[in-house]
Amino acid sequence: MQSKYDVYCERKYKNSEAPKEPLEWKEASEKWASLKEQGQEFSDESFNLFSQQYENAEREITIVTHEGTKVRVNAIASDEYGNVIIQEYKSSATAPYTTNQEKGFPELKNSGGKVVGEGKGDFSGGYEVPSGTRPQIVRPEGTTYFDE
């Protein structure tokens, strides 16, 4: 634990910031680890349900919008009509969007994008995500769309 604290302090000093005291840092680290675990559990449960509904579901796919913003989505699939379904999992009512999600999700809806990198399954590199695709945001209290 001490070496992690030392790395944390070095990073803070490098950015001309004051690090937290060791006990305060330890408490914050433990809270962050707990939230990360909660998020992973929620993501696993949500993807399990999603993959039962869509047999071609894949996890963690990176898409670049036609405007150039990269977003990594938690899940992607297509329905029986060929419509692309994207889900982003947030394990609490207050879990924030990343900067690229804030920018990229509206861009996906407006002009679409394409899968970058190798991709997975039906969603290999170059797969076109059509305009009109609205990412679903799944939280414990329910599912909404990003633009709602």
C-alpha positions as CSV (number, residue, x, y, z in Angstrom):
1,M,0.0,0.0,0.0
2,Q,2.9,2.3,0.8
3,S,4.3,2.1,-2.8
4,K,0.9,3.0,-4.2
5,Y,0.7,6.0,-1.9
6,D,4.2,7.0,-2.9
7,V,3.3,6.9,-6.6
8,Y,0.2,8.9,-5.8
9,C,2.3,11.6,-4.0
10,E,4.8,11.7,-6.9
11,R,1.9,12.3,-9.4
12,K,0.4,15.1,-7.2
13,Y,3.8,16.8,-6.7
14,K,4.5,16.6,-10.4
15,N,1.2,18.5,-11.0
16,S,2.0,21.0,-8.3
17,E,-0.8,19.7,-6.1
18,A,-0.8,18.8,-2.4
19,P,-1.4,15.1,-1.8
20,K,-3.9,13.9,0.8
21,E,-2.6,12.6,4.2
22,P,-1.9,8.8,4.2
23,L,-5.1,7.9,6.2
24,E,-7.3,10.2,4.1
25,W,-5.8,8.7,0.9
26,K,-6.3,5.1,2.2
27,E,-10.0,5.8,2.9
28,A,-10.5,7.4,-0.5
29,S,-8.7,4.5,-2.2
30,E,-10.8,2.0,-0.4
31,K,-14.0,3.8,-1.4
32,W,-12.9,4.1,-5.0
33,A,-12.1,0.3,-5.1
34,S,-15.5,-0.4,-3.7
35,L,-17.2,1.8,-6.3
36,K,-15.1,0.2,-9.1
37,E,-16.2,-3.3,-7.9
38,Q,-19.8,-2.2,-7.7
39,G,-19.6,-0.9,-11.2
40,Q,-18.0,-4.1,-12.6
41,E,-20.7,-6.2,-10.9
42,F,-23.5,-4.1,-12.3
43,S,-21.9,-4.1,-15.8
44,D,-21.6,-7.9,-15.7
45,E,-25.2,-8.4,-14.6
46,S,-26.5,-5.9,-17.2
47,F,-24.5,-7.5,-20.0
48,N,-25.7,-10.9,-19.1
49,L,-29.3,-9.8,-19.5
50,F,-28.5,-7.9,-22.8
51,S,-26.7,-11.0,-24.2
52,Q,-29.7,-13.2,-23.4
53,Q,-31.8,-10.8,-25.5
54,Y,-29.4,-10.4,-28.4
55,E,-27.3,-13.4,-29.4
56,N,-24.7,-11.3,-31.2
57,A,-24.0,-9.0,-28.2
58,E,-20.4,-7.9,-27.7
59,R,-18.7,-6.0,-24.8
60,E,-16.4,-3.1,-24.8
61,I,-16.3,-1.9,-28.4
62,T,-14.6,1.3,-29.5
63,I,-16.4,3.5,-32.0
64,V,-15.2,6.7,-33.6
65,T,-18.0,9.1,-34.7
66,H,-17.9,10.6,-38.1
67,E,-16.9,13.8,-36.4
68,G,-13.8,12.1,-34.9
69,T,-14.8,11.5,-31.3
70,K,-13.8,8.0,-29.9
71,V,-16.2,6.4,-27.4
72,R,-15.9,3.0,-25.8
73,V,-19.3,1.4,-25.3
74,N,-20.1,-1.2,-22.7
75,A,-22.3,-3.3,-25.1
76,I,-23.4,-3.5,-28.7
77,A,-25.7,-5.8,-30.6
78,S,-28.2,-5.7,-33.5
79,D,-31.8,-6.8,-33.4
80,E,-33.6,-9.0,-35.8
81,Y,-34.2,-6.0,-38.1
82,G,-30.6,-5.0,-38.2
83,N,-31.0,-2.0,-35.9
84,V,-27.8,-1.4,-33.8
85,I,-28.4,-1.4,-30.0
86,I,-25.8,0.2,-27.8
87,Q,-25.8,0.1,-24.0
88,E,-23.8,2.0,-21.5
89,Y,-23.9,0.8,-17.9
90,K,-23.8,3.3,-15.0
91,S,-24.0,1.6,-11.5
92,S,-25.6,4.6,-9.7
93,A,-28.0,7.5,-10.4
94,T,-25.1,9.9,-10.2
95,A,-22.4,8.0,-12.1
96,P,-21.2,10.6,-14.6
97,Y,-20.5,10.3,-18.3
98,T,-17.0,10.7,-19.6
99,T,-16.1,13.8,-21.6
100,N,-16.0,11.7,-24.8
101,Q,-19.5,10.1,-24.0
102,E,-20.9,13.6,-23.5
103,K,-19.6,14.7,-26.9
104,G,-19.7,11.4,-28.8
105,F,-23.2,10.0,-28.0
106,P,-25.0,13.0,-29.6
107,E,-22.6,12.7,-32.6
108,L,-23.5,9.0,-33.0
109,K,-27.2,9.8,-33.1
110,N,-26.6,12.7,-35.6
111,S,-24.2,11.1,-38.0
112,G,-23.2,7.6,-36.9
113,G,-19.7,6.2,-36.7
114,K,-17.6,3.1,-37.2
115,V,-16.0,0.5,-35.1
116,V,-12.2,1.0,-34.8
117,G,-9.5,-1.5,-33.9
118,E,-10.2,-5.2,-34.4
119,G,-13.7,-5.1,-32.9
120,K,-15.4,-8.4,-32.0
121,G,-17.9,-10.8,-33.6
122,D,-20.3,-9.1,-36.0
123,F,-18.8,-5.7,-34.9
124,S,-15.3,-6.0,-36.5
125,G,-13.2,-3.0,-37.3
126,G,-14.9,-0.8,-39.9
127,Y,-18.4,-1.8,-39.0
128,E,-20.7,1.1,-39.7
129,V,-22.9,2.4,-36.9
130,P,-25.7,4.2,-38.6
131,S,-26.9,7.7,-37.8
132,G,-30.0,7.6,-35.6
133,T,-28.3,5.2,-33.1
134,R,-29.3,6.3,-29.6
135,P,-27.2,4.8,-26.8
136,Q,-29.3,3.3,-24.0
137,I,-28.1,4.2,-20.5
138,V,-28.8,1.4,-18.1
139,R,-28.8,2.4,-14.4
140,P,-30.2,0.4,-11.4
141,E,-33.4,2.5,-11.5
142,G,-34.0,1.7,-15.2
143,T,-33.0,2.3,-18.8
144,T,-33.2,5.6,-20.6
145,Y,-31.6,7.1,-23.7
146,F,-28.7,9.4,-23.6
147,D,-30.7,12.2,-25.1
148,E,-33.7,12.0,-22.7
